[in-house]
Amino acid sequence: MIRLRTLGSIGLNDAEGHELRPVLAQTKRLALLVMLAAGRGGRSRRDTLVGLFWPDQDTDHARGALRQAVRFLRRELGEEVIVGIGDDELEIPSAELACDATQFEQAIAEKRFEDAFELYRGEFLPGLFVPDAAPEFDDWLDAERSRLRQQALDAASRLITSSRDRGGAASALPWARRAASLAPDDERLQQELITLLHESGDRVSALRAYDEFAACLARQLGVKPSAAMRELVAGYREETTRANAIPSAATRLLPDPRKGVAVLTFVNMTGDPDQDFLCHGFTEELRSVLAHVEGIRTAPVTGNFAFKDRQPNLALLRERLDIDAVLDGTIWRGGSNARVSAQLIDVIDGHQLWAESYAREWQHLPGLQGQLARAIVAGVQLKLTGRSAPLVERPTADVEAYNLYLKGRFCWAGRTVAPLRALEYLNQAIELDPEFALAHAGVADAYNTAGSWETSMLPPWEALPKAQAAAMRALEINPQLAEAHAALAYANAHFLWDCEGAERQLCRALALNPDYQHAHHWYSHLTMALGRVDESLHWSMRALQSDPLDAIISIHLAWHYWFARQYEQMLEQCDRTVELDTTGVATPVLAGFGYIEIENATAAIETHRTAVERSAGTNPAAIAALGYSYAAGGERKLAKGVLKRLREIGAHRGMYGYEMAVIHGALGEIDIAFNELHRAYREHSSWLLYLNADPRLDRLRSDTRFTTLLQKIGLHRVPSATR
């Protein structure tokens, strides 16, 4: 099928994705194709087309020109693309050509507003001009632009309302921002954005948005905002003045009315350590099924309190997770028999609310995991909510493929541990079931992790395009998969630096699954990169609320505080994460960066040495961090040694330009630092997304070369965290 892009940009590709440049180069014939594809009613009259595109020719010559244009389009696109309906009409069958404007309107008609807004990437046919066309063509083009834009704004208004009802002001903000950007002079939309910013706790951004809107009105129309809006904002200014010492509302999350259940990893009682995977996989199956149950909120526990043979601290779990009950259990084996036992414990008094045990043959247990998980969840659901409902089915009918998927997710769960091994399992699952969408999404996550700065297992220019392809394949199979939307958002942001597209994908992921922890996590990253610091904190807290004992999410909050220039909070969060992360490198790496910012280079060097030792000297992120602390501490010779090591391990892989740039910058070698930053640009370093936020680059910001680099990445309009 040929794909025609008309919203936000103009493009035309064949079924294999190749650009059809001959058509794009001929403006009038392209416009004719668009009118046939996007025109309402599905058909266009020949005399209408003749009058629009050849108004100065007589009827015979104009009809001859139309025939030539149609022959050209059929030759380039295929004979079946344009069909004649008698002598009077032309039509493009929907099966032959897909037009985003048509798909957009269909989504609007079917009330699929998230899909519609995702398709609306900007103005209809931006920049298109047909010199010899009749004025009526320009009138049609203007009318279509206005009509489609209004439909997009109406869709945004509905999304704002529904998102606000589900998740509060912060959840509605992305839609409000996009709507306001489409209509910068629309007071209703601008007021809605300002109100949401204020309610979410970002008072500074709310007042800044009003000032920008007022300046826009004065510049374009010479008027002021309405008296009602001025009065509203005056109240916000007064409230901001009174509350300037009060912590941001972003940290105060709304209570969740659902019953909270912490799902502990089932304990392996088989006597065989190799069966730890089976317990982990069964637990993940339980969490997956339970997450789709109305009235219940799951809280996975991945920290110390999930260790096997360890009794859960109910009081601490209740305090940290704000839950009502704990679900845990055991898997036993006796010869050829197996027994799965589960119990639901009240976290307030420790009483058993529900329990059940299931005997099965050991050899059949892997294939029965889904059946057992659904039986357990049905019991839990009935006990906690007083009702039962149909439960979501497994995402694949192939039991072996599903077990391989669980193994892949098990390996990926630690993120910095074994993403490449995860890829092996996930790709094996796809070989067994090529339509297994979740497995494709898992591949995307694994490639994203392999190309991230924390692991540096693959060059970003190699890993992230593969992540994009895997996520898009997952969405082809199942467009409603939150995991795939979130994975695609991460890849788009860190490889293409397409922040707007990434935000659309994250909005879609959270619309599909408001509790998806990784979407909260990536949204915090994206909003920090865009200078929206309070929003970043909100999403960090949402992620941490999902699982306060997840070491990765816990140390992510320290990352947020680092980029927010809140170094004391950063170090405090690192201290809180130590008990959850006793072997990883992320906590000492970030703690060392915090020590540098409070001018304690000695502690930074010692902490970064710990990170390098933990990785046995193999983790480039830890090595680079040590080089930075050496440079900041005046240990030039040692810093130069680290630079030499980074060049050795990165020369054949096209990596570590950014890491070397921050070290050279700390050494005062500014020209070399910029050379390395431009190399990082060629490498598509994932660090570049945070160019405006990274404290290590503050000494370079006043240089015009820094501004030039920001422009190349598209971040030149993003406020710097230092301003």
Secondary structure, DSSP 8 states (H G I E B T S, - for coil): -EEEE-BSS-EEE-TTS-B-HHHHT-HHHHHHHHHHHHSTTSEEEHHHHHHHH-TTS-HHHHHHHHHHHHHHHHHHH-TTSSEEETTTEEE--TTTEEEHHHHHHHHHHTT-HHHHHHH--SSBSTT---TTS-HHHHHHHHHHHHHHHHHHHHHHHHHHHHHHHHH-HHHHHHHHHHHHHH-TT-HHHHHHHHHHHHHTT-HHHHHHHHHHHHHHHHHHTS----HHHHHHHHHHHHHHHHTTTS--GGGS-----SEEEEE---EEESS-GGGHHHHHHHHHHHHHHHTTSTTEEEEE--SGGGSTT----HHHHHHHH--SEEEEEEEEEETTEEEEEEEEEETTT--EEEEEEEEEEGGGHHHHHHHHHHHHHHHHHHHHHS--------S-S-HHHHHHHHHHHHHHTTSSS-HHHHHHHHHHHHHH-TT-HHHHHHHHHHHHHHTSTTT--S-HHHHHHHHHHHHHHHHHH-TT-HHHHHHHHHHIIIII--HHHHHHHHHHHHHH-TT-HHHHHHHHHHHHHTT-HHHHHHHHHHHHHH-TT-HHHHHHHHHHHHHTT-HHHHHHHHHHHHTT-SS-SHHHHHHHHHHHHTT-HHHHHHHHHHHHHHTTT--HHHHHHHHHHHHHTT-HHHHHHHHHHHHHHHTTTT--HHHHHHHHHHTT-HHHHHHHHHHHHHHT-GGGGGTTT-GGGGGGTTSHHHHHHHHHHT-TTS--TT-
